[in-house]
Amino acid sequence: MSMQVHDSLTRRLVPFEPADPKHVTVYACGPTVYNHAHIGNWSTNITADILVRWLRASGYGVQYVMNITDVEDKIIRDAQAAGEERAAFAERWTEAFFEDMETFGCIRADEYPRATEHIDGMVSMIQKLLDGGHAYPAEEDDGSTSIYYRVTSFEHYGELANLSQADIRAGASGRVKADEYEKENVGDFALWKGWVPQDGDVFWEPTFVVDGEPRVVKGRPGWHIECSVMSTELLGDQIDIHLGGEDLRFPHHQNEIAQSEPATGKRPFVRFWMHRRHLMVDGGKMSKSLGNFYTARDIVERGGPMAARAFRYVVASAHYRTPIDFSWTGIEAAARTLRNLDDAWKRLTKHAGDAAPSDFAADAEAALRAAMDNDLETSGALAAIHGLIGEANRRIEAGTLTPEDAAAALRVVGLANDVLGLGLG
């Protein structure tokens, strides 16, 4: 069975066919570094990690890029509140993000571009959009000048977010300077934000050509242009897989498409869009005001070292297109399951010795591979492993499991361990 994925753009399960049959380009939207990422973010990051692991286990070469947003409204605000320079503040939180990656057992991406390293590329892409009639300068009420994207100039705008052209026409008369907004606020969005005093010393002064006239526009990039430029500069004009949480589908990912395709002249910008569903807490929305907002540090402090592995298991036990309902009871249950898997790993290792694997686990391996190839059905892969271990335990108790059979079971459990990042052994 060849791999299939559910493409968020077409809303269909489709065969996975990368542009290069042997090499896959993957871009995942990374953190905005102003605080610890919360467990909803980590459910998405772990899903990306599992996907990349599976692609590599399936024989693909993978170029995996995750961006670091190191200039943005919240970063400027919180750096000033902390009395730090933006760059030092952002780097401190970037290192915290990498520490949390290790806590959850995530492999490193091949590259972590910082937005501020690609300002020239952003200016270049914005200029292309100005030249093509997709962008325009506008005077703000505060006296600054920003550059906006004209959404009605792109005939495919709204396709990823399932917006109709009527929705777009109704909203596009206004401009939205904020990076994050809802479908109800669809409108022209900021590519380049004009400098205001609250920005302090965070600004650049590029020259744009508008209607044949050079014009210096003091300011900084909007959030959406950052990912368009970082992805195309590192992975090319077209990407095989773009990952993110479902909250990024609109406006962020929709705006990436609208920017990238006119600027590069290539369509589609992304061959396959994959979005992780929301994480809830005890059946409701996670919120600081409700006291149920958790980070990696919170998980470990409350649940102990095993809790990080348990959270990863909770993520893997649910298909990425179904919501996760986090609870501490669920973490405790996952920890018990992992302890049982650890015990099974030790038992099989001892029983196998140096024996060569038999074909005992062939059906379980086939089931695991079929599940992972079926749109990353991690729950099915875990079911195959639990079934295999259950059968191995029954044979051990009956005295009929040979060392060769144990070696076979260990090899397939090891495959699941590597792909799902369970931390066994």
Protein Blocks (a to p, Z undefined) as FASTA:
>chain_A
ZZddddfklopacddddfblkbccddddddddfbccdfklmmmmmmmmmmmmmmmmnopa
cdddddddfbdfklmmmmmmnopafklmmmmmmmmmmmmmmmnopacdfbdcdfklmmmm
mmmmmmmmmmnopaccdddfkopacddddfklpmkgojlnopafklmmmmmmpccfbfbd
cfklgccddfbdcddfklmmaccdddddeehiacddeddddfklmmmmmmmmmnojbdfb
dcddfklmpmklmmmmmmmmmmnopacfblbdcddddddeehiacdfklopaccfklmmm
mnojmlmmmmmmmmmmpcfkbccdddfklmmmmmmmmmmmmmmmmmmmmmnmmaccdfkl
mmmmmmmmmmmmngoiaklmmmmmmmmmmmmmmmmmnopacfklmmmmmmmmmmmmmmno
nopZZ
